[in-house]
Amino acid sequence: MNEVLKSNNILTELYWEPANLTELEPATQALFRGMIKGNRKLQYRDGDGKAATGYSSKISTLYEPFAIYVKELYGDGIYFAHEDDNSTYLLIVSNGRIVGGTDCFVDRMLFSELINHGNTYANLEVTPLTELQIDAVIERCKARQVFLKRRRRFFISSIFIGGIILLMVLALALHFWVAG
């Protein structure tokens, strides 16, 4: 799964801010404040309509966050995909907010312990991510990238055409000024 997502410029393992930073230790709060400077900031709206933030070390807009698309397409839940015998992708979305510390690959035994003994998110449905769901996320990301590419082309073309028109007007003005 991870290789397929990487080949399609889709990011996992982002850092997601909790709903309330004041609940964190001061060192962790400082870590999140420091991430603002060196990482790409990704924002979305949670279930209450409040802004939620994640950070990616990839600053290019060519990369899309997998967790946000899963949240938008499938809503709240505990999502997982077994990568191999030792690794499992884990994502928890609760009240429309991506839970910090998830959107990561964990040891399969740790995943089993979290699912069997985790009472904090017992109300959420545990859902394995199928190939069909992953393909739906990939298609949505590709559609967004096409939209962004068209918008960039339109913007660059507008500037180019505007520059040509400005040069033509200046050339015409210069011609009339020299011709007197």
Backbone hydrogen bonds, N-H to C=O, Kabsch-Sander energy under -0.5 kcal/mol:
donor,donor_aa,acceptor,acceptor_aa,energy
5,L,1,M,-2.5
6,K,2,N,-2.6
7,S,3,E,-2.2
8,N,4,V,-0.8
8,N,5,L,-0.7
9,N,6,K,-1.7
10,I,5,L,-2.6
11,L,64,E,-3.8
13,E,103,D,-1.0
15,Y,55,Y,-2.2
16,W,14,L,-0.6
17,E,53,T,-2.7
23,E,20,N,-1.3
24,L,21,L,-1.6
29,Q,25,E,-2.3
30,A,26,P,-2.4
31,L,27,A,-1.8
32,F,28,T,-2.1
33,R,29,Q,-2.2
34,G,30,A,-2.2
35,M,31,L,-1.5
36,I,32,F,-0.8
36,I,33,R,-0.6
37,K,34,G,-0.8
38,G,34,G,-1.0
39,N,35,M,-1.5
40,R,56,S,-2.9
42,L,40,R,-0.5
42,L,54,G,-3.0
44,Y,52,A,-2.0
46,D,50,K,-2.6
47,G,95,N,-2.1
49,G,46,D,-1.7
52,A,44,Y,-3.0
54,G,42,L,-2.6
55,Y,15,Y,-2.6
56,S,40,R,-2.2
59,I,57,S,-0.8
63,Y,60,S,-1.0
64,E,9,N,-2.4
66,F,11,L,-2.8
66,F,64,E,-0.6
69,Y,65,P,-1.3
70,V,66,F,-2.2
71,K,67,A,-2.5
72,E,68,I,-2.5
73,L,69,Y,-2.6
74,Y,70,V,-2.8
75,G,70,V,-0.5
75,G,71,K,-1.7
77,G,93,V,-2.4
78,I,125,E,-2.8
79,Y,77,G,-0.6
79,Y,91,L,-3.5
80,F,127,T,-1.8
81,A,89,Y,-1.5
83,E,81,A,-0.7
83,E,87,S,-1.8
84,D,87,S,-1.5
88,T,106,V,-2.6
89,Y,81,A,-3.3
90,L,104,C,-3.0
91,L,79,Y,-2.5
93,V,77,G,-2.8
94,S,92,I,-0.5
94,S,97,R,-2.6
97,R,94,S,-1.7
99,V,92,I,-2.8
102,T,99,V,-1.7
103,D,90,L,-1.8
104,C,90,L,-1.9
106,V,88,T,-3.1
106,V,104,C,-0.5
108,R,86,N,-1.9
111,F,107,D,-2.4
112,S,108,R,-2.1
113,E,109,M,-2.2
114,L,110,L,-2.6
115,I,111,F,-2.4
116,N,112,S,-2.5
117,H,113,E,-2.5
118,G,114,L,-1.4
119,N,117,H,-0.8
122,A,119,N,-1.3
124,L,121,Y,-1.6
127,T,78,I,-3.6
127,T,125,E,-0.6
129,L,80,F,-3.5
130,T,128,P,-0.6
134,I,130,T,-2.4
135,D,131,E,-2.7
136,A,132,L,-1.9
137,V,133,Q,-2.0
138,I,134,I,-2.4
139,E,135,D,-2.6
140,R,136,A,-2.2
141,C,137,V,-2.5
142,K,138,I,-2.6
143,A,139,E,-2.3
144,R,140,R,-2.0
145,Q,141,C,-2.4
146,V,142,K,-2.3
147,F,143,A,-2.1
148,L,144,R,-2.7
149,K,145,Q,-2.4
150,R,146,V,-2.4
151,R,147,F,-2.3
152,R,148,L,-2.5
153,R,149,K,-2.4
154,F,150,R,-2.5
155,F,151,R,-2.4
156,I,152,R,-2.7
157,S,153,R,-2.8
158,S,154,F,-2.5
159,I,155,F,-2.1
160,F,156,I,-2.5
161,I,157,S,-3.0
162,G,158,S,-2.5
163,G,159,I,-2.3
164,I,160,F,-2.2
165,I,161,I,-2.5
166,L,162,G,-2.4
167,L,163,G,-2.4
168,M,164,I,-2.4
169,V,165,I,-2.5
170,L,166,L,-2.5
171,A,167,L,-2.7
172,L,168,M,-2.5
173,A,169,V,-2.6
174,L,170,L,-2.6
175,H,171,A,-2.4
176,F,172,L,-2.3
177,W,173,A,-2.2
178,V,174,L,-2.7
179,A,175,H,-2.6
180,G,176,F,-1.2
